[in-house]
Amino acid sequence: MRKGEATREAVIGLALSHAAEVGLNGVTLGVLAGRARLSKSGLFAHFRSKEALQLAVLEEAIRRFGEAVVAPALARPRGEPRLAALFRNYLVWIRGNKGGTGCIFQSLSEEYDDRPGPVRDRLVRALSDWRAALARATAQAVEEGHFRAGVEPDQVAYELVGIAKVYHESYKLLADPGAQDRAQRAFERLLAEARAAPARRRR
């Protein structure tokens, strides 16, 4: 990796950690230059605007999410095992990924819910892709006979996102020691409702 590329990646990593503290809109070239020990003009050579920096940070968060949450789940069998892995990995992500940034998407969904622009557009696509992944795993569970035929994949995805949001609030903000157990119980209840009767399941 060339020095310029390494510097750019290091800056994006710093910006991602900083965004977890102050929000993505709070990440400015001036503040970040100080943290990265670069001149503002030197930082400008890598990111031509604050918006370009924010988009780069968001792309890095999306990449890390895919690597930590989605990719390992895709190695699991289609259907319920894969859906369970996606949900389990997501709870781990919320508790704090390797970069220590937690789930930046939870805060960004509130920060950019009514703030139009390219950053919001990219965030919407990323969150929509996540729901689509959950819905796709649910649909595959129906195809595999793990879930009954009447299950609505989009509804299951919606409820899983809801469980994760409450878990995030309970764990991060309220410091509820039972947050993970409650989230798992809610997930198991959702699975129980979706599962086919034993006599109808394919082996």
CNS distance restraints for C-alpha pairs under 8 A (distance, minus, plus):
assign (resid   1 and name CA) (resid   5 and name CA) 6.33 0.50 0.50
assign (resid   1 and name CA) (resid   6 and name CA) 6.32 0.50 0.50
assign (resid   2 and name CA) (resid   6 and name CA) 6.23 0.50 0.50
assign (resid   3 and name CA) (resid   7 and name CA) 6.09 0.50 0.50
assign (resid   4 and name CA) (resid   8 and name CA) 6.17 0.50 0.50
assign (resid   5 and name CA) (resid   9 and name CA) 6.21 0.50 0.50
assign (resid   6 and name CA) (resid  10 and name CA) 6.14 0.50 0.50
assign (resid   7 and name CA) (resid  11 and name CA) 6.14 0.50 0.50
assign (resid   8 and name CA) (resid  12 and name CA) 6.23 0.50 0.50
assign (resid   8 and name CA) (resid  46 and name CA) 6.39 0.50 0.50
assign (resid   9 and name CA) (resid  13 and name CA) 6.21 0.50 0.50
assign (resid  10 and name CA) (resid  14 and name CA) 6.34 0.50 0.50
assign (resid  11 and name CA) (resid  15 and name CA) 6.07 0.50 0.50
assign (resid  11 and name CA) (resid  32 and name CA) 7.72 0.50 0.50
assign (resid  11 and name CA) (resid  36 and name CA) 6.30 0.50 0.50
assign (resid  12 and name CA) (resid  16 and name CA) 6.07 0.50 0.50
assign (resid  12 and name CA) (resid  53 and name CA) 7.69 0.50 0.50
assign (resid  12 and name CA) (resid  56 and name CA) 6.88 0.50 0.50
assign (resid  12 and name CA) (resid  57 and name CA) 5.58 0.50 0.50
assign (resid  12 and name CA) (resid  60 and name CA) 7.36 0.50 0.50
assign (resid  13 and name CA) (resid  17 and name CA) 6.43 0.50 0.50
assign (resid  13 and name CA) (resid  57 and name CA) 7.59 0.50 0.50
assign (resid  13 and name CA) (resid  60 and name CA) 7.91 0.50 0.50
assign (resid  14 and name CA) (resid  18 and name CA) 6.15 0.50 0.50
assign (resid  14 and name CA) (resid  32 and name CA) 7.66 0.50 0.50
assign (resid  14 and name CA) (resid  35 and name CA) 7.60 0.50 0.50
assign (resid  14 and name CA) (resid  36 and name CA) 7.29 0.50 0.50
assign (resid  15 and name CA) (resid  19 and name CA) 5.95 0.50 0.50
assign (resid  15 and name CA) (resid  27 and name CA) 6.59 0.50 0.50
assign (resid  15 and name CA) (resid  32 and name CA) 6.70 0.50 0.50
assign (resid  15 and name CA) (resid  57 and name CA) 6.58 0.50 0.50
assign (resid  16 and name CA) (resid  20 and name CA) 6.47 0.50 0.50
assign (resid  16 and name CA) (resid  24 and name CA) 7.98 0.50 0.50
assign (resid  16 and name CA) (resid  57 and name CA) 5.71 0.50 0.50
assign (resid  16 and name CA) (resid  58 and name CA) 7.88 0.50 0.50
assign (resid  16 and name CA) (resid  60 and name CA) 7.87 0.50 0.50
assign (resid  16 and name CA) (resid  61 and name CA) 7.29 0.50 0.50
assign (resid  16 and name CA) (resid 101 and name CA) 7.09 0.50 0.50
assign (resid  17 and name CA) (resid  21 and name CA) 6.96 0.50 0.50
assign (resid  17 and name CA) (resid  99 and name CA) 7.33 0.50 0.50
assign (resid  17 and name CA) (resid 100 and name CA) 7.22 0.50 0.50
assign (resid  17 and name CA) (resid 101 and name CA) 5.46 0.50 0.50
assign (resid  18 and name CA) (resid  22 and name CA) 6.33 0.50 0.50
assign (resid  18 and name CA) (resid  23 and name CA) 7.59 0.50 0.50
assign (resid  18 and name CA) (resid  27 and name CA) 6.77 0.50 0.50
assign (resid  19 and name CA) (resid  23 and name CA) 4.46 0.50 0.50
assign (resid  19 and name CA) (resid  24 and name CA) 4.65 0.50 0.50
assign (resid  19 and name CA) (resid  25 and name CA) 7.73 0.50 0.50
assign (resid  19 and name CA) (resid  26 and name CA) 6.83 0.50 0.50
assign (resid  19 and name CA) (resid  27 and name CA) 6.04 0.50 0.50
assign (resid  19 and name CA) (resid 104 and name CA) 7.74 0.50 0.50
assign (resid  20 and name CA) (resid  24 and name CA) 7.52 0.50 0.50
assign (resid  20 and name CA) (resid 101 and name CA) 5.58 0.50 0.50
assign (resid  20 and name CA) (resid 102 and name CA) 7.32 0.50 0.50
assign (resid  20 and name CA) (resid 104 and name CA) 6.00 0.50 0.50
assign (resid  22 and name CA) (resid  26 and name CA) 5.38 0.50 0.50
assign (resid  22 and name CA) (resid  27 and name CA) 7.22 0.50 0.50
assign (resid  23 and name CA) (resid  27 and name CA) 7.02 0.50 0.50
assign (resid  23 and name CA) (resid 107 and name CA) 7.26 0.50 0.50
assign (resid  23 and name CA) (resid 108 and name CA) 7.16 0.50 0.50
assign (resid  23 and name CA) (resid 111 and name CA) 7.29 0.50 0.50
assign (resid  24 and name CA) (resid  54 and name CA) 6.46 0.50 0.50
assign (resid  24 and name CA) (resid 108 and name CA) 7.25 0.50 0.50
assign (resid  25 and name CA) (resid  54 and name CA) 7.54 0.50 0.50
assign (resid  27 and name CA) (resid  31 and name CA) 7.07 0.50 0.50
assign (resid  27 and name CA) (resid  32 and name CA) 6.85 0.50 0.50
assign (resid  27 and name CA) (resid  50 and name CA) 7.84 0.50 0.50
assign (resid  27 and name CA) (resid  54 and name CA) 7.47 0.50 0.50
assign (resid  28 and name CA) (resid  32 and name CA) 6.04 0.50 0.50
assign (resid  28 and name CA) (resid  50 and name CA) 6.13 0.50 0.50
assign (resid  29 and name CA) (resid  33 and name CA) 5.86 0.50 0.50
assign (resid  29 and name CA) (resid  40 and name CA) 6.55 0.50 0.50
assign (resid  29 and name CA) (resid  43 and name CA) 6.98 0.50 0.50
assign (resid  29 and name CA) (resid  44 and name CA) 7.47 0.50 0.50
assign (resid  29 and name CA) (resid  49 and name CA) 7.92 0.50 0.50
assign (resid  29 and name CA) (resid  50 and name CA) 6.28 0.50 0.50
assign (resid  29 and name CA) (resid  53 and name CA) 7.97 0.50 0.50
assign (resid  30 and name CA) (resid  34 and name CA) 6.68 0.50 0.50
assign (resid  30 and name CA) (resid  40 and name CA) 5.98 0.50 0.50
assign (resid  31 and name CA) (resid  35 and name CA) 6.55 0.50 0.50
assign (resid  32 and name CA) (resid  36 and name CA) 6.00 0.50 0.50
assign (resid  33 and name CA) (resid  37 and name CA) 5.77 0.50 0.50
assign (resid  33 and name CA) (resid  38 and name CA) 4.91 0.50 0.50
assign (resid  33 and name CA) (resid  39 and name CA) 5.83 0.50 0.50
assign (resid  33 and name CA) (resid  40 and name CA) 5.47 0.50 0.50
assign (resid  33 and name CA) (resid  43 and name CA) 6.30 0.50 0.50
assign (resid  34 and name CA) (resid  38 and name CA) 6.36 0.50 0.50
assign (resid  34 and name CA) (resid  39 and name CA) 7.53 0.50 0.50
assign (resid  38 and name CA) (resid  42 and name CA) 6.05 0.50 0.50
assign (resid  38 and name CA) (resid  43 and name CA) 6.35 0.50 0.50
assign (resid  39 and name CA) (resid  43 and name CA) 6.27 0.50 0.50
assign (resid  40 and name CA) (resid  44 and name CA) 6.07 0.50 0.50
assign (resid  41 and name CA) (resid  45 and name CA) 6.43 0.50 0.50
assign (resid  42 and name CA) (resid  46 and name CA) 7.24 0.50 0.50
assign (resid  43 and name CA) (resid  47 and name CA) 6.36 0.50 0.50
assign (resid  44 and name CA) (resid  48 and name CA) 5.21 0.50 0.50
assign (resid  44 and name CA) (resid  49 and name CA) 7.05 0.50 0.50
assign (resid  47 and name CA) (resid  52 and name CA) 5.77 0.50 0.50
assign (resid  47 and name CA) (resid  53 and name CA) 5.54 0.50 0.50
assign (resid  48 and name CA) (resid  52 and name CA) 6.37 0.50 0.50
assign (resid  48 and name CA) (resid  53 and name CA) 7.78 0.50 0.50
assign (resid  49 and name CA) (resid  53 and name CA) 6.44 0.50 0.50
assign (resid  50 and name CA) (resid  54 and name CA) 6.22 0.50 0.50
assign (resid  51 and name CA) (resid  55 and name CA) 6.14 0.50 0.50
assign (resid  51 and name CA) (resid 119 and name CA) 7.37 0.50 0.50
assign (resid  52 and name CA) (resid  56 and name CA) 6.22 0.50 0.50
assign (resid  53 and name CA) (resid  57 and name CA) 6.21 0.50 0.50
assign (resid  54 and name CA) (resid  58 and name CA) 6.16 0.50 0.50
assign (resid  54 and name CA) (resid 119 and name CA) 7.06 0.50 0.50
assign (resid  55 and name CA) (resid  59 and name CA) 6.12 0.50 0.50
assign (resid  55 and name CA) (resid 118 and name CA) 7.84 0.50 0.50
assign (resid  55 and name CA) (resid 119 and name CA) 5.89 0.50 0.50
assign (resid  55 and name CA) (resid 122 and name CA) 7.88 0.50 0.50
assign (resid  56 and name CA) (resid  60 and name CA) 6.26 0.50 0.50
assign (resid  57 and name CA) (resid  61 and name CA) 6.29 0.50 0.50
assign (resid  58 and name CA) (resid  62 and name CA) 6.21 0.50 0.50
assign (resid  58 and name CA) (resid 119 and name CA) 7.83 0.50 0.50
assign (resid  58 and name CA) (resid 123 and name CA) 7.59 0.50 0.50
assign (resid  59 and name CA) (resid  63 and name CA) 6.13 0.50 0.50
assign (resid  60 and name CA) (resid  64 and name CA) 6.17 0.50 0.50
assign (resid  61 and name CA) (resid  65 and name CA) 6.10 0.50 0.50
assign (resid  61 and name CA) (resid 104 and name CA) 7.51 0.50 0.50
assign (resid  62 and name CA) (resid  66 and name CA) 6.18 0.50 0.50
assign (resid  62 and name CA) (resid 126 and name CA) 7.17 0.50 0.50
assign (resid  63 and name CA) (resid  67 and name CA) 6.22 0.50 0.50
assign (resid  64 and name CA) (resid  68 and name CA) 6.02 0.50 0.50
assign (resid  65 and name CA) (resid  69 and name CA) 5.52 0.50 0.50
assign (resid  65 and name CA) (resid  70 and name CA) 7.01 0.50 0.50
assign (resid  65 and name CA) (resid  93 and name CA) 7.71 0.50 0.50
assign (resid  66 and name CA) (resid  70 and name CA) 4.79 0.50 0.50
assign (resid  66 and name CA) (resid  71 and name CA) 5.91 0.50 0.50
assign (resid  67 and name CA) (resid  71 and name CA) 5.36 0.50 0.50
assign (resid  67 and name CA) (resid  72 and name CA) 7.41 0.50 0.50
assign (resid  68 and name CA) (resid  72 and name CA) 6.84 0.50 0.50
assign (resid  68 and name CA) (resid  89 and name CA) 7.20 0.50 0.50
assign (resid  68 and name CA) (resid  93 and name CA) 7.39 0.50 0.50
assign (resid  68 and name CA) (resid  97 and name CA) 7.76 0.50 0.50
assign (resid  69 and name CA) (resid  73 and name CA) 6.73 0.50 0.50
assign (resid  69 and name CA) (resid  86 and name CA) 6.19 0.50 0.50
assign (resid  69 and name CA) (resid  89 and name CA) 4.97 0.50 0.50
assign (resid  69 and name CA) (resid  90 and name CA) 5.87 0.50 0.50
assign (resid  69 and name CA) (resid  93 and name CA) 7.10 0.50 0.50
assign (resid  70 and name CA) (resid  74 and name CA) 6.34 0.50 0.50
assign (resid  70 and name CA) (resid  86 and name CA) 6.27 0.50 0.50
assign (resid  70 and name CA) (resid  89 and name CA) 7.83 0.50 0.50
assign (resid  71 and name CA) (resid  75 and name CA) 6.96 0.50 0.50
assign (resid  72 and name CA) (resid  76 and name CA) 7.34 0.50 0.50
assign (resid  72 and name CA) (resid  85 and name CA) 7.78 0.50 0.50
assign (resid  73 and name CA) (resid  82 and name CA) 5.41 0.50 0.50
assign (resid  73 and name CA) (resid  83 and name CA) 7.62 0.50 0.50
assign (resid  73 and name CA) (resid  85 and name CA) 5.08 0.50 0.50
assign (resid  73 and name CA) (resid  86 and name CA) 5.48 0.50 0.50
assign (resid  73 and name CA) (resid  89 and name CA) 7.73 0.50 0.50
assign (resid  74 and name CA) (resid  78 and name CA) 7.95 0.50 0.50
assign (resid  74 and name CA) (resid  82 and name CA) 6.48 0.50 0.50
assign (resid  75 and name CA) (resid  82 and name CA) 7.81 0.50 0.50
assign (resid  76 and name CA) (resid  81 and name CA) 6.17 0.50 0.50
assign (resid  76 and name CA) (resid  82 and name CA) 5.13 0.50 0.50
assign (resid  76 and name CA) (resid  85 and name CA) 7.38 0.50 0.50
assign (resid  77 and name CA) (resid  81 and name CA) 5.86 0.50 0.50
assign (resid  77 and name CA) (resid  82 and name CA) 5.81 0.50 0.50
assign (resid  78 and name CA) (resid  82 and name CA) 5.56 0.50 0.50
assign (resid  78 and name CA) (resid 137 and name CA) 6.93 0.50 0.50
assign (resid  78 and name CA) (resid 140 and name CA) 6.18 0.50 0.50
assign (resid  78 and name CA) (resid 141 and name CA) 6.80 0.50 0.50
assign (resid  78 and name CA) (resid 144 and name CA) 7.57 0.50 0.50
assign (resid  79 and name CA) (resid  83 and name CA) 6.28 0.50 0.50
assign (resid  79 and name CA) (resid 137 and name CA) 5.49 0.50 0.50
assign (resid  79 and name CA) (resid 138 and name CA) 6.27 0.50 0.50
assign (resid  79 and name CA) (resid 139 and name CA) 7.43 0.50 0.50
assign (resid  79 and name CA) (resid 140 and name CA) 4.74 0.50 0.50
assign (resid  79 and name CA) (resid 141 and name CA) 3.51 0.50 0.50
assign (resid  79 and name CA) (resid 142 and name CA) 7.23 0.50 0.50
assign (resid  79 and name CA) (resid 143 and name CA) 7.72 0.50 0.50
assign (resid  79 and name CA) (resid 144 and name CA) 6.30 0.50 0.50
assign (resid  79 and name CA) (resid 146 and name CA) 6.77 0.50 0.50
assign (resid  80 and name CA) (resid  84 and name CA) 5.97 0.50 0.50
assign (resid  80 and name CA) (resid 137 and name CA) 7.25 0.50 0.50
assign (resid  80 and name CA) (resid 138 and name CA) 7.04 0.50 0.50
assign (resid  80 and name CA) (resid 140 and name CA) 7.95 0.50 0.50
assign (resid  80 and name CA) (resid 141 and name CA) 5.25 0.50 0.50
assign (resid  80 and name CA) (resid 146 and name CA) 6.31 0.50 0.50
assign (resid  80 and name CA) (resid 147 and name CA) 7.86 0.50 0.50
assign (resid  81 and name CA) (resid  85 and name CA) 6.19 0.50 0.50
assign (resid  82 and name CA) (resid  86 and name CA) 6.22 0.50 0.50
assign (resid  82 and name CA) (resid 137 and name CA) 6.49 0.50 0.50
assign (resid  83 and name CA) (resid  87 and name CA) 6.32 0.50 0.50
assign (resid  83 and name CA) (resid 134 and name CA) 6.60 0.50 0.50
assign (resid  83 and name CA) (resid 137 and name CA) 5.42 0.50 0.50
assign (resid  83 and name CA) (resid 138 and name CA) 6.60 0.50 0.50
assign (resid  84 and name CA) (resid  88 and name CA) 6.02 0.50 0.50
assign (resid  85 and name CA) (resid  89 and name CA) 5.88 0.50 0.50
assign (resid  86 and name CA) (resid  90 and name CA) 6.09 0.50 0.50
assign (resid  86 and name CA) (resid 134 and name CA) 7.50 0.50 0.50
assign (resid  87 and name CA) (resid  91 and name CA) 6.43 0.50 0.50
assign (resid  87 and name CA) (resid 160 and name CA) 7.59 0.50 0.50
assign (resid  88 and name CA) (resid  92 and name CA) 6.53 0.50 0.50
assign (resid  89 and name CA) (resid  93 and name CA) 6.18 0.50 0.50
assign (resid  90 and name CA) (resid  94 and name CA) 6.22 0.50 0.50
assign (resid  90 and name CA) (resid 164 and name CA) 7.79 0.50 0.50
assign (resid  91 and name CA) (resid  95 and name CA) 6.35 0.50 0.50
assign (resid  91 and name CA) (resid 164 and name CA) 7.06 0.50 0.50
assign (resid  91 and name CA) (resid 167 and name CA) 7.96 0.50 0.50
assign (resid  91 and name CA) (resid 180 and name CA) 7.90 0.50 0.50
assign (resid  92 and name CA) (resid  96 and name CA) 6.57 0.50 0.50
assign (resid  92 and name CA) (resid  97 and name CA) 7.11 0.50 0.50
assign (resid  93 and name CA) (resid  97 and name CA) 5.03 0.50 0.50
assign (resid  93 and name CA) (resid 102 and name CA) 6.25 0.50 0.50
assign (resid  93 and name CA) (resid 103 and name CA) 6.29 0.50 0.50
assign (resid  94 and name CA) (resid 102 and name CA) 5.16 0.50 0.50
assign (resid  94 and name CA) (resid 103 and name CA) 4.86 0.50 0.50
assign (resid  94 and name CA) (resid 168 and name CA) 6.37 0.50 0.50
assign (resid  95 and name CA) (resid 102 and name CA) 6.00 0.50 0.50
assign (resid  95 and name CA) (resid 103 and name CA) 7.75 0.50 0.50
assign (resid  95 and name CA) (resid 168 and name CA) 7.94 0.50 0.50
assign (resid  95 and name CA) (resid 171 and name CA) 7.61 0.50 0.50
assign (resid  95 and name CA) (resid 172 and name CA) 7.68 0.50 0.50
assign (resid  96 and name CA) (resid 100 and name CA) 5.25 0.50 0.50
assign (resid  96 and name CA) (resid 101 and name CA) 6.07 0.50 0.50
assign (resid  96 and name CA) (resid 102 and name CA) 3.99 0.50 0.50
assign (resid  96 and name CA) (resid 103 and name CA) 7.00 0.50 0.50
assign (resid  97 and name CA) (resid 101 and name CA) 6.33 0.50 0.50
assign (resid  97 and name CA) (resid 102 and name CA) 5.70 0.50 0.50
assign (resid  97 and name CA) (resid 103 and name CA) 7.93 0.50 0.50
assign (resid 103 and name CA) (resid 107 and name CA) 7.47 0.50 0.50
assign (resid 104 and name CA) (resid 108 and name CA) 6.17 0.50 0.50
assign (resid 105 and name CA) (resid 109 and name CA) 5.96 0.50 0.50
assign (resid 105 and name CA) (resid 123 and name CA) 7.92 0.50 0.50
assign (resid 105 and name CA) (resid 127 and name CA) 7.95 0.50 0.50
assign (resid 106 and name CA) (resid 110 and name CA) 7.14 0.50 0.50
assign (resid 106 and name CA) (resid 165 and name CA) 7.28 0.50 0.50
assign (resid 106 and name CA) (resid 168 and name CA) 7.89 0.50 0.50
assign (resid 107 and name CA) (resid 111 and name CA) 6.17 0.50 0.50
assign (resid 108 and name CA) (resid 112 and name CA) 5.75 0.50 0.50
assign (resid 108 and name CA) (resid 113 and name CA) 7.84 0.50 0.50
assign (resid 108 and name CA) (resid 123 and name CA) 7.84 0.50 0.50
assign (resid 109 and name CA) (resid 113 and name CA) 5.60 0.50 0.50
assign (resid 109 and name CA) (resid 123 and name CA) 7.69 0.50 0.50
assign (resid 111 and name CA) (resid 115 and name CA) 7.58 0.50 0.50
assign (resid 112 and name CA) (resid 116 and name CA) 7.33 0.50 0.50
assign (resid 112 and name CA) (resid 120 and name CA) 5.71 0.50 0.50
assign (resid 113 and name CA) (resid 120 and name CA) 7.47 0.50 0.50
assign (resid 115 and name CA) (resid 120 and name CA) 6.74 0.50 0.50
assign (resid 116 and name CA) (resid 120 and name CA) 5.88 0.50 0.50
assign (resid 116 and name CA) (resid 121 and name CA) 7.46 0.50 0.50
assign (resid 117 and name CA) (resid 121 and name CA) 6.26 0.50 0.50
assign (resid 118 and name CA) (resid 122 and name CA) 6.15 0.50 0.50
assign (resid 119 and name CA) (resid 123 and name CA) 6.17 0.50 0.50
assign (resid 120 and name CA) (resid 124 and name CA) 6.08 0.50 0.50
assign (resid 121 and name CA) (resid 125 and name CA) 6.37 0.50 0.50
assign (resid 122 and name CA) (resid 126 and name CA) 6.24 0.50 0.50
assign (resid 123 and name CA) (resid 127 and name CA) 6.15 0.50 0.50
assign (resid 124 and name CA) (resid 128 and name CA) 5.95 0.50 0.50
assign (resid 125 and name CA) (resid 129 and name CA) 6.01 0.50 0.50
assign (resid 126 and name CA) (resid 130 and name CA) 6.33 0.50 0.50
assign (resid 127 and name CA) (resid 131 and name CA) 6.38 0.50 0.50
assign (resid 128 and name CA) (resid 132 and name CA) 6.10 0.50 0.50
assign (resid 129 and name CA) (resid 133 and name CA) 6.15 0.50 0.50
assign (resid 130 and name CA) (resid 134 and name CA) 6.44 0.50 0.50
assign (resid 131 and name CA) (resid 135 and name CA) 6.11 0.50 0.50
assign (resid 131 and name CA) (resid 154 and name CA) 7.64 0.50 0.50
assign (resid 131 and name CA) (resid 157 and name CA) 5.63 0.50 0.50
assign (resid 131 and name CA) (resid 158 and name CA) 7.21 0.50 0.50
assign (resid 131 and name CA) (resid 161 and name CA) 7.62 0.50 0.50
assign (resid 132 and name CA) (resid 136 and name CA) 5.91 0.50 0.50
assign (resid 132 and name CA) (resid 154 and name CA) 7.69 0.50 0.50
assign (resid 132 and name CA) (resid 157 and name CA) 7.59 0.50 0.50
assign (resid 133 and name CA) (resid 137 and name CA) 6.22 0.50 0.50
assign (resid 134 and name CA) (resid 138 and name CA) 6.24 0.50 0.50
assign (resid 134 and name CA) (resid 153 and name CA) 7.69 0.50 0.50
assign (resid 134 and name CA) (resid 156 and name CA) 7.78 0.50 0.50
assign (resid 134 and name CA) (resid 157 and name CA) 5.22 0.50 0.50
assign (resid 135 and name CA) (resid 139 and name CA) 6.14 0.50 0.50
assign (resid 135 and name CA) (resid 153 and name CA) 4.50 0.50 0.50
assign (resid 135 and name CA) (resid 154 and name CA) 5.24 0.50 0.50
assign (resid 135 and name CA) (resid 155 and name CA) 7.98 0.50 0.50
assign (resid 135 and name CA) (resid 156 and name CA) 6.84 0.50 0.50
assign (resid 135 and name CA) (resid 157 and name CA) 5.24 0.50 0.50
assign (resid 136 and name CA) (resid 140 and name CA) 6.19 0.50 0.50
assign (resid 136 and name CA) (resid 153 and name CA) 6.98 0.50 0.50
assign (resid 137 and name CA) (resid 141 and name CA) 6.26 0.50 0.50
assign (resid 138 and name CA) (resid 142 and name CA) 6.48 0.50 0.50
assign (resid 138 and name CA) (resid 147 and name CA) 7.93 0.50 0.50
assign (resid 138 and name CA) (resid 153 and name CA) 5.23 0.50 0.50
assign (resid 138 and name CA) (resid 156 and name CA) 7.22 0.50 0.50
assign (resid 138 and name CA) (resid 157 and name CA) 7.81 0.50 0.50
assign (resid 139 and name CA) (resid 143 and name CA) 6.33 0.50 0.50
assign (resid 139 and name CA) (resid 152 and name CA) 7.90 0.50 0.50
assign (resid 139 and name CA) (resid 153 and name CA) 5.59 0.50 0.50
assign (resid 140 and name CA) (resid 144 and name CA) 6.06 0.50 0.50
assign (resid 141 and name CA) (resid 145 and name CA) 6.19 0.50 0.50
assign (resid 141 and name CA) (resid 146 and name CA) 5.01 0.50 0.50
assign (resid 141 and name CA) (resid 147 and name CA) 5.54 0.50 0.50
assign (resid 142 and name CA) (resid 146 and name CA) 5.78 0.50 0.50
assign (resid 142 and name CA) (resid 147 and name CA) 4.61 0.50 0.50
assign (resid 142 and name CA) (resid 148 and name CA) 5.99 0.50 0.50
assign (resid 142 and name CA) (resid 149 and name CA) 5.89 0.50 0.50
assign (resid 142 and name CA) (resid 151 and name CA) 7.32 0.50 0.50
assign (resid 143 and name CA) (resid 147 and name CA) 7.94 0.50 0.50
assign (resid 144 and name CA) (resid 202 and name CA) 7.16 0.50 0.50
assign (resid 145 and name CA) (resid 149 and name CA) 7.97 0.50 0.50
assign (resid 145 and name CA) (resid 196 and name CA) 6.91 0.50 0.50
assign (resid 145 and name CA) (resid 200 and name CA) 7.63 0.50 0.50
assign (resid 145 and name CA) (resid 201 and name CA) 5.26 0.50 0.50
assign (resid 145 and name CA) (resid 202 and name CA) 5.48 0.50 0.50
assign (resid 146 and name CA) (resid 195 and name CA) 5.76 0.50 0.50
assign (resid 146 and name CA) (resid 196 and name CA) 6.09 0.50 0.50
assign (resid 146 and name CA) (resid 201 and name CA) 6.34 0.50 0.50
assign (resid 146 and name CA) (resid 202 and name CA) 7.62 0.50 0.50
assign (resid 147 and name CA) (resid 151 and name CA) 6.88 0.50 0.50
assign (resid 147 and name CA) (resid 194 and name CA) 5.12 0.50 0.50
assign (resid 147 and name CA) (resid 195 and name CA) 4.02 0.50 0.50
assign (resid 147 and name CA) (resid 196 and name CA) 4.78 0.50 0.50
assign (resid 148 and name CA) (resid 194 and name CA) 6.05 0.50 0.50
assign (resid 148 and name CA) (resid 195 and name CA) 5.59 0.50 0.50
assign (resid 148 and name CA) (resid 196 and name CA) 4.23 0.50 0.50
assign (resid 148 and name CA) (resid 197 and name CA) 7.59 0.50 0.50
assign (resid 149 and name CA) (resid 196 and name CA) 7.83 0.50 0.50
assign (resid 151 and name CA) (resid 156 and name CA) 7.86 0.50 0.50
assign (resid 151 and name CA) (resid 194 and name CA) 6.10 0.50 0.50
assign (resid 152 and name CA) (resid 156 and name CA) 6.42 0.50 0.50
assign (resid 153 and name CA) (resid 157 and name CA) 6.22 0.50 0.50
assign (resid 154 and name CA) (resid 158 and name CA) 6.11 0.50 0.50
assign (resid 155 and name CA) (resid 159 and name CA) 6.24 0.50 0.50
assign (resid 156 and name CA) (resid 160 and name CA) 6.14 0.50 0.50
assign (resid 156 and name CA) (resid 190 and name CA) 7.74 0.50 0.50
assign (resid 157 and name CA) (resid 161 and name CA) 6.22 0.50 0.50
assign (resid 158 and name CA) (resid 162 and name CA) 6.31 0.50 0.50
assign (resid 159 and name CA) (resid 163 and name CA) 6.20 0.50 0.50
assign (resid 160 and name CA) (resid 164 and name CA) 6.25 0.50 0.50
assign (resid 160 and name CA) (resid 187 and name CA) 7.27 0.50 0.50
assign (resid 161 and name CA) (resid 165 and name CA) 6.20 0.50 0.50
assign (resid 162 and name CA) (resid 166 and name CA) 6.38 0.50 0.50
assign (resid 163 and name CA) (resid 167 and name CA) 6.10 0.50 0.50
assign (resid 163 and name CA) (resid 183 and name CA) 6.25 0.50 0.50
assign (resid 163 and name CA) (resid 186 and name CA) 7.11 0.50 0.50
assign (resid 163 and name CA) (resid 187 and name CA) 7.54 0.50 0.50
assign (resid 164 and name CA) (resid 168 and name CA) 6.05 0.50 0.50
assign (resid 164 and name CA) (resid 183 and name CA) 7.30 0.50 0.50
assign (resid 165 and name CA) (resid 169 and name CA) 6.40 0.50 0.50
assign (resid 166 and name CA) (resid 170 and name CA) 6.04 0.50 0.50
assign (resid 167 and name CA) (resid 171 and name CA) 5.84 0.50 0.50
assign (resid 167 and name CA) (resid 179 and name CA) 5.90 0.50 0.50
assign (resid 167 and name CA) (resid 180 and name CA) 6.95 0.50 0.50
assign (resid 167 and name CA) (resid 183 and name CA) 6.08 0.50 0.50
assign (resid 168 and name CA) (resid 172 and name CA) 5.65 0.50 0.50
assign (resid 168 and name CA) (resid 173 and name CA) 7.55 0.50 0.50
assign (resid 169 and name CA) (resid 173 and name CA) 5.15 0.50 0.50
assign (resid 169 and name CA) (resid 174 and name CA) 6.43 0.50 0.50
assign (resid 170 and name CA) (resid 174 and name CA) 4.81 0.50 0.50
assign (resid 170 and name CA) (resid 175 and name CA) 5.96 0.50 0.50
assign (resid 170 and name CA) (resid 176 and name CA) 5.39 0.50 0.50
assign (resid 170 and name CA) (resid 179 and name CA) 5.75 0.50 0.50
assign (resid 171 and name CA) (resid 175 and name CA) 4.79 0.50 0.50
assign (resid 171 and name CA) (resid 176 and name CA) 5.48 0.50 0.50
assign (resid 171 and name CA) (resid 177 and name CA) 7.31 0.50 0.50
assign (resid 171 and name CA) (resid 179 and name CA) 5.68 0.50 0.50
assign (resid 171 and name CA) (resid 180 and name CA) 7.62 0.50 0.50
assign (resid 175 and name CA) (resid 179 and name CA) 7.97 0.50 0.50
assign (resid 178 and name CA) (resid 182 and name CA) 6.12 0.50 0.50
assign (resid 179 and name CA) (resid 183 and name CA) 6.14 0.50 0.50
assign (resid 180 and name CA) (resid 184 and name CA) 6.15 0.50 0.50
assign (resid 181 and name CA) (resid 185 and name CA) 6.13 0.50 0.50
assign (resid 182 and name CA) (resid 186 and name CA) 6.15 0.50 0.50
assign (resid 183 and name CA) (resid 187 and name CA) 6.19 0.50 0.50
assign (resid 184 and name CA) (resid 188 and name CA) 6.10 0.50 0.50
assign (resid 185 and name CA) (resid 189 and name CA) 6.13 0.50 0.50
assign (resid 186 and name CA) (resid 190 and name CA) 6.32 0.50 0.50
assign (resid 187 and name CA) (resid 191 and name CA) 6.25 0.50 0.50
assign (resid 188 and name CA) (resid 192 and name CA) 6.05 0.50 0.50
assign (resid 189 and name CA) (resid 193 and name CA) 6.31 0.50 0.50
assign (resid 190 and name CA) (resid 194 and name CA) 6.33 0.50 0.50
assign (resid 191 and name CA) (resid 195 and name CA) 5.97 0.50 0.50
assign (resid 196 and name CA) (resid 200 and name CA) 6.27 0.50 0.50
assign (resid 196 and name CA) (resid 201 and name CA) 6.09 0.50 0.50
assign (resid 197 and name CA) (resid 201 and name CA) 6.54 0.50 0.50
